[in-house]
Structure formats: C-alpha cells, structure tokens
Amino acid sequence: MGYKPKSLLELDGVPLIRRQIMALQGAGVTELVVVLGHHASKIALQLQDLAVKPVTNPNTQASPISSQRLGLQSLSGQTDAVLMALADQPLIDAQDVRQLIDAFEQRPEGTNLLFPRVEGQPGNPVIFTAAVRIAMLACPSEVGCKQWRQQHAAQVQAFDCDNPHFVQDLDTPEDIEKFSQSSGRQLQWPTPTLSSRLS
C-alpha cells in the first residue's frame, strides 16, 4: 500500500479498523485485543474511545505470526472461544461475524477451529476454542494459526457459505480499485490533519 496504514482506509467516512471493531462488538464479542505494529501511533488514535486493549508489537519486521501470538498472550483467558480477525476486510459486519459464531456453535463434534470458505476460497475471520489458544501458545514461536491448522487438520472444519465478505481483503492499491468496481463503493485515504501536514 505504499507504506500507508490500510486499516485507516475509510469506507463511508469510517476507518476500516473501527468498522471491524464495531462489527465484532455488534456480534457480541466481549473482549477485544488490537495488535499494532507499523503506524501504531496513528492507528491508536482511532481506538481511544473504543472498549479495546491495544498492544504494540515492538518488532515491526517480524512475521505476522509474532503479532498473532502477542494477541493471544494478551487475552485474559476468561473465554471459551477466540475469534481472530483482520483489519482490512471492508465489508465484514456484525451479521457476518454472528453467522460465523453461529456456525461455530453448531460445529461437528471434534472440531476445534472453524474458518469460512466461499467457492473453495478460504477466508477470515477464523474462530477456535480456548484450548486451541493454549495449544498454539505452547508451540514454538514460529507456529501461528496457519501452521497449527496444517498440523491438526482433523480438528479443523470449513464453514462453506456464499458470503463474499469473508474473502474480500485489501493488500495492494489494485485491490482498492477492484473493490470499487465490484461493490460500487469507494474507499478513501484519510485527509491529513494540519499537524501531520506540518510534521
């Protein structure tokens, strides 16, 4: 994204990071940890009035696995399931999150991790039991959610659905253009404030 914080892209005037938090809270998620890295100070400004726990990964050059594990370590542990979400999925709303939670609650016996799948394409967020959180953190530091899923395929279940929101994310400027073409909606970078223009 040209060293820009994509979680601050705005849809209908609301930064994506705030939209995702509102979706999670609207679906009944009670404890939220937001892991920050690059642009942490800018993104943290969008979290000040929200009931979330921001934590900063000091090693911004590390793999995303280190941020995943930092987030898992920062949870209180007073939960029966963990939902791991991204901040760059512009269309995820509370109804989508609730759909995933409902599917998890109805999961087949022996399933400990559930992920959405749309037309064969795996998506996000993913949701897993508290026991999986403990197991992941007991693994070596190079093991994250993806690696755990690969190593424990028998405990992993896909939630097949036709909801494209689960597979829509933004990694490049081209993705922003594709999003506009497919959705008819525009993403905007935030307008610089006076202080940021002077700095």
C-alpha positions in Angstrom: 0.0 0.0 0.0 3.0 2.3 -0.4 3.8 2.3 3.4 0.3 3.6 4.2 -1.8 2.0 7.1 -4.5 0.2 5.2 -6.6 -0.2 8.4 -7.1 3.6 8.2 -8.7 3.5 4.8 -12.2 4.9 5.1 -15.5 3.4 3.9 -18.4 5.8 4.3 -16.1 8.0 6.3 -15.3 5.3 8.9 -11.8 3.8 9.1 -11.7 0.1 8.5 -10.2 -0.6 11.9 -13.2 1.0 13.6 -15.6 -0.8 11.2 -14.1 -4.2 12.2 -14.2 -3.4 15.9 -17.9 -2.3 15.6 -18.7 -5.5 13.7 -17.1 -7.7 16.4 -18.8 -5.8 19.3 -22.1 -5.8 17.5 -21.9 -9.6 17.1 -21.4 -10.0 20.9 -17.6 -10.3 21.1 -16.8 -9.0 24.6 -13.0 -8.8 24.8 -11.0 -7.2 22.0 -7.3 -7.1 21.7 -5.9 -5.0 18.8 -2.3 -5.7 17.8 -0.5 -2.8 16.3 2.8 -2.6 14.6 3.7 -0.3 11.7 1.9 3.1 12.1 0.9 2.1 15.7 0.6 5.7 16.9 -1.6 6.8 14.0 -3.9 3.8 14.4 -4.1 4.0 18.2 -5.7 7.4 17.8 -8.7 5.7 16.3 -9.0 3.3 19.3 -9.0 5.9 22.1 -12.8 5.9 22.6 -13.3 2.2 22.0 -13.5 -0.6 24.5 -10.4 -2.4 23.2 -7.0 -3.3 24.5 -4.3 -2.1 22.1 -0.9 -3.9 22.3 2.1 -3.0 20.2 4.4 -5.5 18.6 7.8 -3.8 19.0 9.3 -5.9 16.2 7.7 -4.5 13.2 10.0 -6.5 10.9 8.8 -9.8 12.4 6.4 -12.2 10.7 2.6 -11.8 11.3 2.9 -14.9 13.5 4.5 -12.9 16.2 1.6 -10.4 16.2 -0.9 -13.3 16.3 0.9 -14.8 19.3 1.1 -11.4 21.1 -2.6 -11.0 20.7 -3.3 -14.5 22.0 -1.0 -13.8 25.0 -2.8 -10.5 25.7 -6.2 -12.1 26.2 -7.4 -12.5 29.7 -8.2 -16.2 29.2 -11.7 -15.8 30.6 -13.3 -17.0 27.4 -14.5 -20.2 25.7 -13.5 -19.2 22.2 -11.2 -16.9 20.3 -12.1 -15.1 17.0 -9.0 -13.9 15.1 -9.9 -11.1 12.7 -8.2 -8.9 10.2 -8.5 -5.1 9.9 -8.5 -5.0 6.1 -11.8 -6.6 5.3 -14.0 -3.7 4.4 -17.4 -5.4 4.1 -17.4 -7.6 7.3 -20.3 -6.5 9.5 -21.9 -7.7 12.7 -24.3 -10.0 10.8 -21.3 -11.7 9.1 -19.5 -12.2 12.4 -22.7 -13.6 14.0 -23.1 -16.0 11.1 -19.6 -17.4 11.8 -20.2 -17.6 15.5 -23.4 -19.5 14.9 -21.7 -21.9 12.6 -19.0 -22.5 15.3 -21.6 -23.1 17.9 -23.1 -25.8 15.6 -19.8 -27.3 14.6 -19.4 -31.0 14.2 -18.0 -32.9 17.2 -14.3 -32.9 17.4 -14.0 -29.5 15.6 -11.9 -27.0 17.4 -11.2 -24.4 14.7 -13.6 -23.1 12.1 -12.9 -20.9 9.1 -15.2 -19.6 6.4 -14.9 -20.9 2.8 -16.5 -19.3 -0.2 -16.4 -21.1 -3.6 -13.4 -23.1 -2.4 -11.5 -20.0 -1.2 -10.6 -19.9 2.5 -11.4 -16.6 4.3 -11.4 -14.8 7.6 -12.1 -14.3 10.4 -11.3 -17.7 12.0 -12.7 -18.9 15.3 -11.3 -21.5 17.7 -11.7 -22.9 21.2 -9.8 -21.6 24.2 -8.0 -25.0 24.3 -6.5 -24.2 20.8 -5.3 -20.9 22.1 -3.4 -22.6 24.9 -2.1 -25.2 22.5 -0.9 -22.6 20.0 1.0 -20.6 22.7 2.6 -23.9 23.9 4.1 -24.4 20.4 7.4 -22.9 19.2 7.4 -19.2 18.4 7.3 -19.9 14.6 3.9 -21.6 14.9 0.8 -19.4 14.3 -2.8 -20.1 13.3 -1.9 -21.3 9.8 0.7 -23.7 11.0 -1.5 -25.1 13.8 -4.3 -25.7 11.3 -2.0 -27.6 9.0 -0.7 -29.8 11.8 -4.2 -30.5 13.2 -6.4 -30.9 10.1 -8.7 -33.4 11.8 -9.8 -30.6 14.3 -10.3 -28.0 11.5 -13.7 -27.5 9.7 -14.6 -25.2 6.9 -17.8 -23.3 7.0 -18.9 -23.3 3.4 -21.1 -20.4 2.5 -21.8 -17.9 -0.3 -20.9 -14.8 1.6 -18.2 -12.9 -0.3 -17.5 -10.6 2.6 -15.3 -13.3 4.2 -12.9 -13.4 1.3 -12.6 -9.7 0.4 -9.5 -8.1 1.8 -7.1 -5.4 0.7 -3.4 -6.0 0.1 -2.5 -3.7 -2.8 -3.7 -0.5 -4.5 -5.1 -2.7 -7.2 -7.3 -4.4 -4.6 -8.8 -1.0 -3.7 -9.7 -0.4 -7.3 -11.2 -3.9 -7.6 -13.2 -3.3 -4.5 -14.7 -0.2 -6.0 -15.5 -1.9 -9.3 -17.1 -5.0 -7.6 -19.0 -3.2 -4.8 -19.8 0.2 -6.3 -18.4 1.8 -3.1 -15.4 4.0 -2.7 -12.5 3.6 -0.2 -10.7 6.8 0.7 -7.4 7.5 2.4 -8.0 9.8 5.4 -7.4 13.6 4.9 -4.2 14.6 6.6 -4.6 16.8 9.7 -2.8 20.1 10.0 -0.3 18.7 12.5 0.5 15.8 10.2 1.0 18.1 7.2 3.4 20.2 9.3 5.4 17.4 10.7 
